[in-house]
């Protein structure tokens, strides 16, 4: 069947070359006849013979080129299948040394064949290996199998578990090889490929200076184990979709000076474009200092920051939507000092600040309104909870509206020297109002007119009535 299809395809290509050659010859003759005066003198029999030979030679050359091209393509396809299959078999070998050799062999295949879909196929195999089930406690085991004898309703049952010998070494090699091919210094780069690390387990993740420029980069539900710092320093995520949804970071993670965002976003895929850390958990501390977030949206929705420190100092949030909605800051420190929020909408609605110290000092929350239109339509801290020490000292609130309505203020919350430049700023109906400090505390009459409620301090929201009463 395949031979028939191959011959049929070749026949069609040759036929197309012949028809194309005759068409070009006819068009050339027509142009000469009508525009260059060829019709002023009738060609003799010798001239017609020469023209016929030239046309035949041209058509024959075209056919020869088509046949040579198809032969070369088939040869290349066959070689790719051969070397790809050999590398894949090595990756599946029980012996760890053979599997490590298979990693480099697969990388060599990806480097040799520059066609995007072939390189992507090799990358998919390496990523797929990382997605295989993995027991970290058995990662350095020299055993290939382990038996366990258990009693099941009085009957002894022996179960045999098979392991990939010393699999930690193989997985570390894959991560290292991928990272090397994503750096600008790489001789052959894989930056334009898609990477799917869904459910992968990383024991050593050093992606410093890497460039992810493929359409999709997925770390969905990935797990970064404790022990070594997870480094994404100065990484550039330039694809349309970058997701760390549900990822778990048990060790300290660094995204310092990383760049997130795709500059060109079409309407068709606007909702699916952007960067998301939704429902991720940072258990060992994380730093996004100096990071830049662009594109359609940046989402830290329901993200948990439970490590010693969560720092977004001097970060720039320029995405159209930046959302920390229902995020939980539950470590020792959380800082947004000097951060800039420039997008159309910024929300920390229902977020909870339970850290010992949280700081938005000198932060720029919202872009300035110009010519009756503003880039920032809303900055929302609605229903957020502030426990402990929280500082908005010297922060600047701009845009159309800023709301802290329904907030739970209980601790030492400072808005000293803050600039409320937005058109409307609301602190209405707080659930609690303990330890909140403003510059006009001593003289409520000096409170800016754009801040509500008019009567200061704000009256507490009435507790919800018991539906059973």
C-alpha positions in Angstrom: 0.0 0.0 0.0 2.8 2.4 0.9 4.7 1.7 -2.3 1.5 2.4 -4.3 1.0 5.7 -2.5 4.7 6.6 -3.0 4.5 5.8 -6.7 1.3 7.7 -7.1 2.8 10.7 -5.3 5.9 10.6 -7.5 3.8 10.3 -10.7 1.8 13.3 -9.7 4.9 15.3 -9.0 6.5 14.4 -12.4 3.2 15.2 -14.1 3.1 18.5 -12.4 6.7 19.2 -13.5 5.9 18.4 -17.1 2.7 20.5 -17.2 4.5 23.3 -15.4 7.4 23.1 -17.9 5.1 23.2 -20.9 3.2 26.1 -19.4 6.3 28.1 -18.8 7.5 27.3 -22.4 4.2 28.3 -23.8 4.1 31.5 -21.8 7.6 32.4 -22.9 6.8 31.8 -26.5 3.6 33.9 -26.2 5.5 36.8 -24.6 8.2 36.7 -27.3 5.5 36.5 -30.0 3.4 39.4 -28.8 5.8 41.8 -27.1 9.2 41.3 -28.6 8.3 41.1 -32.3 8.8 37.3 -32.7 5.8 37.2 -34.9 7.3 39.5 -37.6 9.3 36.6 -38.9 7.9 33.1 -39.3 10.3 30.5 -37.8 11.6 27.9 -40.2 11.7 24.2 -39.6 15.2 24.3 -38.1 14.1 26.9 -35.6 11.1 25.0 -34.6 13.3 21.9 -34.0 15.6 23.9 -31.8 12.7 25.3 -29.8 11.2 21.8 -29.4 14.6 20.4 -28.2 15.0 23.3 -25.7 11.5 22.8 -24.4 12.1 19.0 -24.0 15.4 19.7 -22.3 13.7 22.1 -19.9 10.9 19.7 -19.1 13.4 16.8 -18.7 15.5 18.9 -16.3 12.4 19.8 -14.2 11.4 16.1 -14.1 15.0 15.2 -13.0 15.0 17.8 -10.3 11.6 16.6 -9.0 12.8 13.0 -8.9 16.1 14.0 -7.2 14.3 16.1 -4.6 11.9 13.3 -3.9 14.7 10.8 -3.6 16.6 13.1 -1.3 13.6 13.7 0.9 12.8 10.0 1.1 16.4 9.3 2.0 16.4 12.0 4.7 13.0 10.7 6.0 14.4 7.1 6.2 17.5 8.3 8.0 15.5 10.2 10.5 13.3 7.2 11.3 16.4 5.1 11.7 18.4 7.3 14.1 15.2 8.5 15.9 14.2 4.9 16.5 17.7 3.9 17.7 17.8 6.8 20.2 14.3 5.9 21.5 15.3 2.3 22.0 18.3 3.5 24.1 16.1 5.6 26.3 14.0 2.5 27.0 16.9 0.3 27.9 17.1 -1.1 31.5 20.8 -0.1 31.9 21.3 3.5 33.1 24.5 4.1 31.0 22.6 3.2 27.8 19.7 5.5 28.7 22.0 8.4 29.3 23.6 7.7 25.9 20.1 7.7 24.5 19.5 11.2 25.9 22.5 12.6 24.0 21.6 10.5 21.0 18.1 12.0 20.9 19.5 15.5 21.4 21.9 14.8 18.5 19.0 13.8 16.2 17.2 17.1 17.2 20.3 19.1 16.3 20.9 17.3 13.0 17.3 17.6 11.6 16.3 21.3 11.7 12.8 20.7 10.3 10.5 22.1 13.1 8.2 19.1 13.4 11.1 16.6 13.6 13.0 18.6 16.2 9.7 18.9 18.1 9.2 15.2 18.0 12.6 14.7 19.6 11.8 17.3 22.3 8.5 15.6 23.0 10.2 12.3 23.7 12.6 13.9 26.2 9.8 15.8 27.9 7.7 12.6 27.9 10.5 10.7 29.8 10.3 13.4 32.5 6.5 12.9 32.7 6.8 9.2 33.4 5.9 8.0 37.0 8.9 8.5 39.2 9.7 7.7 42.9 12.3 10.2 44.1 13.3 8.0 47.0 14.2 5.2 44.5 15.9 7.6 42.1 19.5 6.6 43.0 18.7 2.9 43.5 21.0 0.4 41.8 18.2 -2.2 41.8 16.1 -2.9 38.8 13.3 -4.7 40.8 12.1 -5.2 44.3 9.8 -7.8 45.7 7.4 -7.4 48.5 5.6 -10.3 50.3 2.2 -9.4 51.8 -0.7 -11.3 53.4 -4.0 -11.1 51.6 -6.9 -12.8 53.4 -4.5 -15.5 54.8 -2.8 -16.0 51.5 0.8 -15.0 50.9 1.2 -12.8 47.8 4.5 -11.7 46.4 4.5 -8.5 44.4 7.5 -7.5 42.2 8.1 -3.8 41.5 10.2 -2.8 38.5 12.4 0.3 38.6 14.5 2.2 36.1 18.0 1.8 37.5 19.6 5.1 38.7 16.8 7.1 37.0 17.8 10.3 38.8 21.0 10.5 36.7 19.0 10.1 33.5 16.4 12.7 34.4 19.1 15.2 35.5 20.8 14.7 32.2 17.6 15.4 30.3 17.0 18.6 32.2 20.6 19.8 31.7 20.6 19.0 28.0 17.3 20.8 27.4 18.4 23.9 29.4 21.7 24.1 27.5 19.8 24.1 24.2 17.5 27.0 25.4 20.3 29.4 26.2 21.5 32.0 23.7 25.0 30.5 23.8 23.8 27.2 22.4 25.2 26.2 19.0 21.8 24.8 18.1 18.8 26.2 19.9 15.5 24.6 20.6 13.8 27.9 21.8 11.0 27.7 19.2 9.8 24.3 20.3 6.9 23.7 22.7 7.7 22.1 26.1 5.3 20.1 28.1 6.5 19.2 31.6 3.0 18.4 32.9 3.2 16.3 36.1 7.0 16.1 35.8 9.2 15.8 38.9 12.3 18.0 39.1 15.1 17.4 41.5 17.5 19.7 39.8 16.0 22.6 37.8 18.5 25.1 36.6 17.0 27.0 33.6 18.9 30.3 34.1 19.1 32.5 30.9 16.9 30.1 29.0 14.5 31.3 26.3 11.1 29.6 25.9 9.7 31.0 22.6 7.4 28.2 21.6 3.7 28.7 21.5 3.1 26.6 24.7 5.3 26.1 27.7 3.7 23.9 30.4 4.8 23.2 33.9 1.2 22.2 34.9 1.2 20.2 38.2 5.0 19.9 38.1 6.8 19.2 41.3 10.1 20.9 42.3 11.6 18.9 45.2 13.4 20.4 48.1 17.2 20.5 48.4 18.4 22.8 45.6 17.3 26.2 44.5 15.0 26.2 41.5 16.4 28.8 39.2 14.5 30.6 36.4 16.7 33.7 36.7 16.6 35.9 33.6 14.5 33.4 31.7 12.5 34.8 28.9 9.1 33.2 28.4 8.0 34.6 25.0 5.3 32.2 24.0 1.6 32.8 24.0 0.8 30.4 26.8 3.0 29.9 29.9 1.5 27.9 32.7 2.7 26.7 36.1 -0.9 25.9 37.2 -0.9 23.7 40.2 2.9 23.5 40.4 4.4 22.7 43.8 7.7 24.3 44.8 9.1 22.6 47.9 12.5 24.4 47.6 13.4 28.0 47.2 12.6 29.3 43.7 14.1 32.3 41.9 12.5 34.1 38.9 14.6 37.2 39.4 14.6 39.5 36.3 12.6 36.9 34.3 10.4 38.1 31.4 6.9 36.8 30.9 4.8 37.9 28.0 3.9 37.8 24.3 3.7 41.2 22.6 1.2 40.1 19.9 -2.1 38.8 21.1 -4.9 38.1 18.6 -8.6 38.4 19.6 -9.3 34.8 18.8 -7.0 33.4 21.5 -7.0 36.4 23.8 -8.6 34.4 26.6 -6.1 31.6 26.4 -3.0 33.8 26.2 -0.8 34.8 29.1 1.1 33.6 32.2 -0.6 31.7 35.0 0.6 30.4 38.4 -3.0 29.6 39.4 -3.2 27.3 42.4 0.6 26.9 42.5 2.2 26.5 45.9 5.5 28.0 46.9 6.5 26.2 50.0 10.2 27.2 50.2 10.1 30.9 49.4 10.1 32.6 46.0 11.6 35.7 44.4 10.3 37.5 41.3 12.5 40.6 41.9 12.8 42.7 38.8 10.6 40.4 36.8 8.5 41.7 33.9 5.0 40.5 33.2 3.3 41.4 29.9 0.8 40.1 27.4 -2.9 39.5 28.0 -3.0 38.4 31.6 -0.9 37.4 34.6 -2.7 35.1 37.0 -1.6 34.2 40.6 -5.2 33.2 41.4 -5.5 31.0 44.5 -1.7 30.8 44.7 -0.2 30.0 48.1 3.0 31.7 49.2 4.0 29.7 52.3 7.8 30.0 52.3 10.0 32.3 54.3 9.8 35.1 51.7 7.7 36.0 48.7 9.3 38.9 46.9 8.1 40.9 43.9 10.3 43.9 44.6 10.7 46.2 41.6 8.7 43.8 39.4 6.7 45.3 36.5 3.1 44.1 35.9 2.1 45.4 32.4 -0.4 42.7 31.4 -3.9 43.8 30.6 -5.1 41.8 33.6 -3.0 41.1 36.7 -4.8 38.9 39.2 -3.7 37.8 42.7 -7.4 37.0 43.5 -7.7 34.7 46.5 -4.0 34.4 46.8 -2.7 33.5 50.3 0.5 35.1 51.7 1.3 32.9 54.7 5.1 33.0 55.1 7.3 35.4 57.1 7.5 38.2 54.6 5.8 39.3 51.4 7.1 42.4 49.6 6.0 44.3 46.5 8.3 47.2 47.3 8.8 49.4 44.3 6.6 47.2 42.1 4.7 48.8 39.2 1.2 47.8 38.1 0.4 49.3 34.7 -2.3 47.1 33.3 -6.0 47.9 32.6 -7.1 45.9 35.6 -5.3 44.8 38.8 -6.9 42.7 41.5 -6.0 41.4 44.9 -9.7 40.7 45.7 -10.2 38.2 48.5 -6.5 37.8 49.0 -5.1 37.1 52.5 -2.0 38.7 54.0 -1.1 36.5 57.0 2.6 37.1 56.9 4.5 38.7 59.8 5.4 41.6 57.4 3.9 42.6 54.1 5.0 45.6 52.1 3.8 47.7 49.2 6.1 50.5 50.0 6.8 52.9 47.1 4.7 50.7 44.8 2.9 52.2 41.8 -0.6 50.7 41.7 -2.3 51.8 38.5 -1.3 53.9 35.5 -2.0 57.6 35.3 -5.3 58.8 33.7 -4.7 60.8 30.6 -7.1 62.6 28.3 -10.2 61.2 29.9 -9.0 57.6 29.3 -6.7 55.6 31.5 -4.9 52.3 31.0 -5.8 51.2 34.5 -9.6 51.0 35.0 -9.6 49.3 38.4 -7.3 48.4 41.2 -9.1 46.1 43.6 -8.3 44.9 47.1 -11.9 44.2 47.8 -12.6 41.9 50.8 -8.9 41.3 51.3 -7.6 40.4 54.8 -4.7 42.1 56.4 -3.3 40.5 59.6 0.0 41.4 61.1 2.1 44.3 59.8 1.2 45.6 56.3 2.6 48.8 54.8 1.5 50.8 51.9 3.8 53.7 52.8 4.8 56.0 50.0 2.7 53.9 47.5 0.9 55.7 44.6 -2.6 54.7 43.7 -3.7 55.8 40.2 -6.2 55.0 37.5 -10.0 55.3 37.5 -10.9 53.5 40.7 -9.2 51.9 43.7 -11.2 49.9 46.1 -10.5 48.4 49.6 -14.2 47.9 50.3 -15.1 45.1 52.6 -11.5 44.6 53.8 -10.6 43.0 57.1 -8.0 45.3 58.6 -6.6 43.9 61.9 -3.0 44.5 62.9 -0.6 47.3 62.0 -1.6 48.6 58.6 0.0 51.8 57.4 -0.9 54.1 54.5 1.5 56.9 55.6 2.5 59.2 52.9 0.5 57.3 50.3 -0.7 59.2 47.3 -4.3 58.6 46.3 -4.3 60.0 42.7 -7.1 57.8 41.4 -10.5 59.4 40.6 -12.3 57.3 43.2 -10.8 55.5 46.2 -13.1 53.4 48.4 -12.7 52.0 52.0 -16.4 51.4 52.5 -17.9 48.8 54.8 -14.8 47.2 56.3 -15.3 44.0 58.3 -12.7 45.1 60.8 -10.8 48.3 61.3 -8.0 47.9 63.9 -4.5 49.5 63.7 -5.0 51.3 60.4 -3.0 54.5 60.0 -3.4 57.5 57.6 -1.8 60.9 57.4 -5.2 62.5 58.3 -6.0 60.4 61.4 -5.5 63.5 63.6 -7.5 65.7 61.3 -10.2 63.8 59.3 -11.2 67.0 57.6 -7.9 66.9 55.6 -8.9 63.6 54.0 -8.9 63.9 50.2 -12.4 64.3 48.7 -11.9 61.4 46.3 -11.8 58.9 49.2 -15.0 57.4 50.5 -16.7 57.2 52.9 -17.0 60.8 53.7 -17.4 60.1 57.4 -14.0 58.9 58.8 -13.1 56.4 60.1 -15.3 54.0 58.0 -18.3 52.4 59.7 -18.0 48.6 60.0 -20.2 46.5 57.7 -23.2 45.0 59.5 -22.6 41.3 60.3 -24.6 39.0 58.0 -27.9 37.9 59.6 -28.2 34.3 60.5 -30.5 32.8 57.8 -32.0 30.5 60.4 -33.1 33.3 62.7 
